[in-house]
Amino acid sequence: MMGLGKDVSRRAKTQFGLDREGLVFASAYTFAKVMADNPNLARRFAERLLGIKIGALEFFEVEMDIPAALRKSVRMDAILAGSGEVVEIEMQSERDGSLERRLRYYQAMIDSRSLGKGQMYRDLPELYMLAICRYDHFGTNRALHRFEMRCEDGLSLGLDNGVHVIIANTSASMLDVPPEVRSLLQYVETNEPVEGDDLTMELADATREAYADEGWVGSIMTVDMMMRVKEAEAIERGEKEGLERGLKRGLEQGIERGVKQGIEQGIKQGIEQGGGPFCRSHRRDAKGRRFRRRHPRRAYGR
């Protein structure tokens, strides 16, 4: 990138902790970078966690929509298509209450792209949605959760629509998975390759190669800085709007209380000064005639 040299890259490494001890495969940008640069590693990564064999890759794509990151969110998905299956991989490092709905949205997008013009619905491939969470999304302490559509009316019926959702938990105790899956999830969680496990060792090497790319590190720092600026501006704008609304509401409430108090005070003073609406001089009879005060007759000359 223009204007980003080794000095900027060194600052980026300091900011992101990108020394030998700080290389994080599971970070969003790094995961996308490693998957994009190593399609074969991506295929083996998916095969191990899903327990399937993916045929020769016919399509491979990593979506890293950085401009979208400045508007809403960063999408870091690896999509692999074999001879009869499509696999979508997502790395989820932070808690997301909308994960399930987002996976549904991704499924719709992938299906719309998988079915070409003139193809039949039966031509849709098997779809595997793999979300790797670095937290216990369901609070079960299980490493893998596999979901397929089933009948809820007490019948052992499955809806064979070819959609398989797998949500992994790298923070689990790993007692429910085989050793090779445990090794891979532990690497994602701890960033430490497992000795004797070729896949985790190769992923660690690919991560080091990614962070050796000075231009990539500099670009990631630039994007992160832009996102931080956008976030700070949003917070400042929100605080300003909140203050203005608070002042306006406070002023309205103050005026309302002032008017009320003024009315009450005016009534009080009117009563004190004019005798009030029930003053004898203001009283009238049923026909609206004012009562006259009658004075007793005086006897003159007495």
Secondary structure, 3 states (H helix, E strand, C coil): CCCCCHHHHHHHHHHHCCCHHHCCCCCHHHHHHHHHHCHHHHHHHHHHHHCCCCCCCCEEEEEECHHHHCCCCCCEEEEEECCCEEEEEEEECCCCCCHHHHHHHHHHHHHHHHCCCCCCHHHCCEEEEEEEECCCCCCCCCCEEEECCECCCCCCCECCCCEEEEEEECCCCCCCCCHHHHHHHHHHHHCCCCCCCHHHHHHHHHHHHHHCCHHHHHHHHHHHHHHHHHHHHHHHHHHHHHHHHHHHHHHHHHHHHHHHHHHHHHHHHHHHHHCCCCCHHHCECCCCCECCCCCCCCCCCC
